[in-house]
Amino acid sequence: MDRRVFLKSAAAAAAVAGTTDIATAAEHISSLGEEPESKPLLASAPMLQNFAETSIGVAFAVNDLANGYVLIGERKDLKDARKVLCGGYRLADIDDRVIQVRITGLKPATKYYYRIGADRIHYGGGYDMKVLGNEEDPRVYSFTTAGKDLKGKFCVINDTHVRWDAIGAELDKIAEIAPACVIWNGDASNTEEKLENLVNIYLDHSLERKDYAAETPYLFCPGNHDSRGRANRHLEKVWMYRQPEERDTRDWDLGRNFAVRLGEMALVGLDTAEDKLDTNPRFAGLFKSAEYREAQTAWLRDALKRPEIASAPYLVAFCHIPLFDDDPSHNPGDVAPDDTDPRYTTDYAYWQRTCGNMWGPLLHEAGCQVLVVGHLHRYRYYAPGADRCWAQLVGGGRDMKEGPGFPTVIEGKVLGDRLRLTVHNIFAGKVQDVFEFMPR
């Protein structure tokens, strides 16, 4: 409706209702049936987030104010299902764009079936709430929780930067591989200022595979771009944290770090955060990456000692920015105060020496075989060194064209007594490289 027509109609309604409050008048107009017909309440397929042994997250988009839920059970007919509402302990949540349901108390390496649904909510105030209708997705989806008894593959994508041609092709390859989980290794976004952009990237997109993550759980290692912009500062609105009971009190703010067991593999994820220093004047003191990395160091030290992680024959780590580089002209990300120095070719971190110094020795001590990273938009491989037992595998870029920036899907699986990582060149449609690693 044209704004002037709306205001005129609202004023007329205000006179009828005996009030001069335009918002109240607008509600009166709605009650008279002048509001356009509403869209379906469910706006997207579900997305499985934060894959774990005894928990899972389910997120989906809606088109109106709603209270969402998941029906989950071990039977395909869901006759044993329990209903889990969105929100925490005290209140069920209501939201007009994104529903997030965190499901805990699951069994490791167990197949579950689920269906999503939502109640359309009228909210007129603290004492004026009612359900206007209900919608459930007719499809029953399934997934299997992580655990040492789950034999499966993982896949890694990185630096997708909202390039739908590359993302669509990567999702086709992932569907062909059928992994137990996918690690989205940073820079899924660019600089996002609006929540709707994040909804479009992760949930309500235009790709053919709208249910790409409905039965394939995803893990997320944020990249530097995933912190930029006002919307990205609240990434948890679309990509949930784990519940507080799933992590130690000290680590409550590390809700997307992960250490999970997948068969004979332990998968550990970290967040290298911003690629520029907190002191860089262009950021006005609004980043606190240094504290964040230190907190993750304490978390990593403990996570690597957890029995299910320490006992795995293979340890694979993930983060967005590389932790090693052997070119002295590449900026190591610790050039104070503003990231610029004539010795280096860029004013951004080509690699992250600070994180490398903190996390690299811990990964070495734990016998990590390989670290999978992104950020460079160029596929690369660094073999282990004398003081670094882990190799570093850099995922590719986002360019669906000839050149060095081709996208990759990195596939990991155990074959016999070897961990095999296969690098799929998505543009060329071929296997670019294969690497194998012995047990630790």
C-alpha positions in Angstrom: 0.0 0.0 0.0 1.2 3.5 -0.8 2.5 5.2 2.4 0.1 8.2 2.0 -2.9 6.0 1.4 -1.9 3.9 4.4 -1.6 6.9 6.7 -4.9 8.3 5.4 -6.7 4.9 6.0 -5.0 4.6 9.3 -6.2 8.0 10.4 -9.8 7.1 9.4 -9.5 3.9 11.3 -8.2 5.8 14.3 -11.3 8.0 14.2 -13.5 4.9 14.1 -11.6 3.3 16.9 -11.5 6.5 19.0 -7.8 6.7 19.1 -5.0 8.7 17.4 -2.4 5.9 17.6 -1.5 5.1 14.0 -0.1 1.7 15.0 -3.3 0.8 16.8 -5.2 2.0 13.8 -3.1 -0.2 11.5 -4.0 -3.2 13.6 -7.7 -2.2 13.3 -7.3 -2.1 9.5 -5.8 -5.6 9.6 -8.7 -6.9 11.6 -11.1 -5.5 9.0 -9.5 -7.7 6.4 -7.5 -5.1 4.4 -4.2 -6.8 5.0 -2.8 -8.7 1.9 -3.2 -12.5 2.0 -0.4 -14.0 4.1 2.4 -16.2 2.7 2.9 -19.8 3.8 4.3 -19.8 7.3 7.2 -22.1 6.6 9.7 -20.4 4.3 12.5 -22.9 4.0 13.6 -26.4 4.4 15.4 -27.1 7.7 19.2 -26.8 8.2 21.0 -29.1 10.5 23.6 -27.1 12.5 26.4 -27.9 15.0 26.6 -31.7 14.4 27.5 -33.5 17.7 27.3 -36.8 19.4 24.3 -36.1 21.6 22.7 -33.0 20.2 21.8 -31.2 16.9 20.5 -27.8 15.9 17.6 -27.4 13.5 17.0 -23.9 11.9 14.5 -22.8 9.3 13.0 -19.6 8.0 9.4 -18.4 8.5 7.3 -15.7 6.9 5.4 -14.4 9.9 5.6 -14.3 13.7 5.8 -17.9 14.8 6.7 -20.3 17.5 8.5 -23.2 15.8 9.2 -26.8 16.9 10.7 -30.1 15.8 9.1 -33.5 16.2 11.9 -36.0 16.6 12.1 -39.8 17.2 13.8 -43.0 16.2 10.8 -44.3 14.2 10.2 -43.2 10.7 6.5 -42.8 11.4 7.4 -40.5 14.4 5.0 -42.4 16.7 7.7 -42.2 19.3 8.4 -38.5 18.6 8.9 -35.8 21.2 8.2 -32.2 20.5 11.0 -29.7 21.1 10.1 -26.0 21.0 12.4 -23.3 19.9 14.0 -21.1 22.6 15.7 -21.9 25.9 14.5 -23.1 29.3 12.3 -20.2 30.4 10.4 -19.2 27.3 9.5 -20.6 24.0 10.8 -18.2 21.4 8.8 -16.3 18.8 10.3 -14.8 15.7 9.1 -13.5 12.4 12.0 -14.7 10.3 14.2 -17.5 11.8 13.3 -20.4 14.0 16.1 -22.2 15.9 15.6 -25.5 17.8 18.4 -27.0 19.7 17.8 -30.7 20.5 19.8 -32.3 23.3 19.7 -35.7 25.0 20.3 -37.7 21.8 22.3 -41.0 21.5 25.6 -41.1 19.7 25.8 -42.7 16.2 22.0 -43.0 16.1 19.7 -42.3 13.2 16.8 -40.0 14.0 13.8 -38.9 12.0 12.2 -35.5 12.3 9.6 -33.0 11.0 9.5 -29.3 11.4 6.4 -27.2 12.2 5.4 -23.8 13.5 2.4 -22.0 15.0 1.5 -18.6 13.6 1.3 -16.3 16.6 -0.8 -13.1 17.1 1.1 -11.0 19.7 -0.7 -7.9 20.9 1.1 -7.6 24.2 2.0 -9.5 27.3 -1.6 -10.6 27.9 -2.7 -10.7 24.3 -1.3 -13.8 22.6 -3.0 -16.5 20.6 -2.3 -19.2 17.9 -3.7 -18.2 14.6 -2.9 -21.4 12.8 -0.3 -24.2 12.4 1.8 -25.5 9.6 4.0 -28.6 9.4 6.3 -29.7 6.7 4.8 -32.9 5.3 8.3 -34.4 4.7 10.0 -36.5 7.4 13.7 -35.9 7.3 16.5 -37.9 8.9 20.1 -37.6 10.2 22.6 -39.6 12.2 24.4 -38.2 15.2 28.2 -38.2 15.5 30.1 -40.8 17.4 32.9 -43.3 17.3 30.6 -46.0 15.9 29.5 -43.8 12.9 31.6 -44.7 9.9 31.4 -41.9 7.4 33.0 -39.2 5.3 33.2 -35.5 5.8 33.4 -32.7 3.2 34.8 -29.2 3.5 33.8 -26.1 1.5 35.2 -22.6 2.0 35.2 -19.0 0.8 31.8 -19.3 -1.0 31.2 -15.5 -0.6 27.6 -15.8 -1.8 28.7 -17.0 -5.3 25.7 -19.1 -6.1 27.1 -20.7 -9.2 30.0 -22.1 -7.2 27.9 -23.0 -4.2 25.4 -24.8 -6.4 28.1 -26.9 -8.0 29.7 -27.7 -4.6 26.4 -28.8 -3.2 25.9 -31.1 -6.2 29.3 -32.8 -5.5 28.5 -33.0 -1.8 25.2 -34.8 -2.6 27.2 -37.2 -4.8 29.7 -37.9 -2.0 26.9 -38.2 0.7 29.1 -37.3 3.7 28.1 -37.7 7.4 28.7 -34.0 7.8 30.1 -30.9 6.1 32.4 -28.2 7.5 31.7 -24.8 6.1 35.2 -23.4 6.6 34.6 -19.7 6.7 33.7 -16.7 4.5 30.2 -17.9 3.7 29.3 -14.2 3.5 30.8 -10.9 2.5 30.0 -7.8 4.6 26.4 -8.3 5.6 24.4 -5.4 7.2 20.9 -7.0 7.1 19.6 -10.1 8.7 17.7 -10.9 5.5 21.0 -11.4 3.8 22.0 -14.0 6.3 18.6 -15.7 6.0 19.2 -15.8 2.2 22.7 -17.3 2.5 22.0 -20.1 4.9 18.2 -20.8 4.9 15.9 -19.2 2.4 17.9 -19.2 -0.8 17.1 -19.7 -4.5 19.3 -22.8 -5.2 17.7 -25.9 -6.6 18.8 -27.9 -3.5 16.8 -26.1 -1.0 17.0 -29.0 1.4 20.8 -29.2 1.1 21.4 -29.3 4.9 18.1 -31.0 5.9 19.7 -34.4 6.2 23.4 -33.5 6.0 24.5 -31.8 9.2 26.9 -28.8 9.0 29.6 -27.4 11.2 30.9 -23.9 10.8 34.3 -22.3 11.3 33.6 -18.6 10.7 35.9 -16.6 8.5 37.0 -13.0 8.8 34.2 -11.8 6.5 31.7 -13.6 8.7 32.3 -11.0 11.4 31.9 -7.9 9.2 28.7 -5.9 9.0 26.0 -5.4 11.6 24.1 -8.5 10.7 27.3 -10.7 10.9 27.9 -9.3 14.4 24.8 -11.3 15.4 25.4 -14.4 13.3 23.8 -16.5 16.1 20.4 -15.2 14.8 20.8 -17.7 11.9 23.5 -20.0 13.0 22.9 -21.1 16.5 25.2 -21.6 19.4 25.2 -24.9 21.4 23.1 -24.9 24.6 25.0 -23.8 27.7 24.9 -27.4 29.2 26.8 -28.6 26.1 30.0 -26.7 27.1 31.8 -25.6 30.2 30.9 -22.3 31.8 34.3 -20.9 30.9 33.5 -21.7 27.2 29.9 -20.4 26.9 30.9 -17.8 24.3 32.6 -20.5 22.1 29.3 -22.0 20.9 30.5 -22.8 17.4 33.9 -24.4 18.3 33.6 -28.1 17.9 35.4 -31.3 18.8 33.4 -34.3 17.5 34.2 -38.0 16.8 33.3 -39.4 13.4 34.3 -43.1 13.4 38.1 -43.3 13.5 38.4 -39.5 13.0 38.3 -36.7 15.5 37.3 -33.4 13.9 38.2 -30.1 15.7 37.1 -26.7 14.6 38.5 -23.2 15.6 37.7 -19.6 14.7 40.7 -17.5 13.6 38.4 -14.4 13.7 39.3 -11.1 12.0 42.3 -11.0 9.7 43.2 -7.5 10.8 44.4 -6.4 14.3 42.0 -5.1 16.9 44.2 -2.0 16.9 43.5 -1.2 13.2 41.9 2.3 13.2 39.4 1.3 10.5 37.6 -0.9 13.1 37.2 1.8 15.7 38.1 -0.6 18.6 35.0 -2.8 17.9 36.8 -6.1 17.5 38.2 -8.3 20.3 39.8 -11.1 18.4 42.9 -11.3 20.7 40.8 -12.3 23.8 38.7 -14.6 21.7 41.7 -16.5 20.4 43.2 -16.9 23.9 39.9 -18.3 25.1 39.9 -20.8 22.3 43.5 -21.9 23.2 42.3 -23.0 26.7 39.3 -24.7 25.1 41.5 -26.5 22.5 44.0 -27.7 25.2 41.1 -29.4 27.0 39.2 -30.6 23.9 42.3 -32.5 22.6 42.5 -34.4 25.9 38.8 -35.6 25.9 38.8 -39.4 25.7 36.8 -39.6 22.5 39.1 -37.1 20.8 42.5 -38.4 22.2 41.7 -42.0 21.3 40.9 -41.4 17.7 43.5 -42.7 15.3 43.1 -39.6 13.1 42.9 -36.0 14.1 41.8 -33.4 11.5 41.6 -29.7 12.5 39.8 -26.9 10.7 40.0 -23.1 10.8 39.6 -20.4 8.2 42.9 -18.5 8.1 46.1 -20.5 7.6 48.3 -21.1 10.6 51.5 -21.5 8.6 53.2 -19.9 5.6 56.8 -20.2 4.3 56.9 -17.1 2.2 58.6 -14.2 4.1 56.7 -11.6 2.0 53.3 -12.8 3.3 51.7 -10.7 6.1 51.5 -12.9 9.3 48.6 -10.8 10.8 50.5 -9.4 13.8 51.9 -6.1 12.4 51.0 -3.5 14.9 49.2 -1.1 15.0 47.5 -1.1 11.6 48.6 -4.2 9.6 50.9 -2.3 7.2 54.6 -2.9 6.7 56.7 -2.5 3.6 58.1 -6.0 4.1 54.7 -7.6 3.2 52.7 -7.6 0.0 49.3 -7.1 1.6 47.7 -5.0 4.4 45.7 -8.1 5.5 46.8 -11.3 7.1 47.9 -13.9 4.5 48.2 -16.2 7.5 47.7 -16.0 11.2 51.0 -16.3 13.1 49.4 -15.5 16.5 47.0 -18.4 16.2 49.8 -20.6 14.8 51.9 -19.9 17.8 49.1 -20.7 20.2 47.3 -23.6 18.5 50.1 -25.1 16.3 52.1 -26.6 19.1 48.9 -28.1 20.7 48.0 -29.7 17.4 51.6 -31.0 17.0 51.6 -32.4 20.5 48.3 -34.2 19.9 49.6 -35.8 16.7 47.3 -33.9 14.3 47.8 -35.2 10.8 46.3 -32.3 8.8 44.9 -28.9 9.2 42.3 -27.8 6.6 42.0 -24.0 6.0 40.8 -21.5 3.4 41.1 -17.7 3.1 43.6 -17.6 0.2 41.1 -18.3 -2.6 43.8 -20.6 -4.0 44.2 -24.3 -3.5 47.6 -25.1 -1.9 49.2 -27.9 0.1 52.0 -27.5 2.7 53.7 -30.8 3.8 54.5 -31.3 7.4 57.8 -29.8 8.7 60.5 -30.8 11.2 58.7 -29.0 14.1 55.2 -29.4 12.7 53.7 -32.9 12.3 50.5 -31.6 10.6 50.2 -30.8 7.0 48.2 -27.8 5.9 45.6 -28.1 3.1 44.2 -24.9 1.7 40.8 -25.0 0.0 40.2 -23.2 -3.3 38.4 -20.1 -4.3 35.0 -19.1 -5.8 35.7 -18.7 -9.5 33.8 -20.9 -11.9 36.3 -20.2 -14.7 39.8 -21.1 -15.8 42.4 -20.0 -13.4 43.9 -20.6 -10.0 40.8 -19.6 -8.0 38.7 -22.7 -8.7 36.3 -23.9 -6.0 37.1 -27.2 -4.1 35.2 -29.8 -2.1 37.6 -31.6 0.1 36.5 -35.1 1.0 37.9 -37.0 4.0 37.4 -40.6 4.8 39.3 -43.6 6.3 40.3 -46.4 3.9 41.9 -49.3 5.6 44.8 -48.0 7.7 44.9 -44.6 6.0 43.2 -41.3 6.2 42.5 -40.1 2.7 41.8 -36.5 1.7 40.6 -36.0 -1.9 40.6 -32.5 -3.4 37.8 -32.2 -5.9 38.2 -29.4 -8.5 34.6 -28.2 -8.9 35.1 -26.1 -12.0 37.0 -28.7 -13.9 35.0 -31.6 -12.6 38.0 -33.7 -11.7 40.1 -34.9 -8.8 42.9 -32.3 -8.3 44.9 -34.2 -5.7 44.8 -37.1 -3.2 46.7 -37.2 0.1 47.0 -40.1 2.6 48.0 -40.0 6.2 49.1 -42.7 8.7 47.4 -43.1 12.1 48.9 -41.0 14.9 
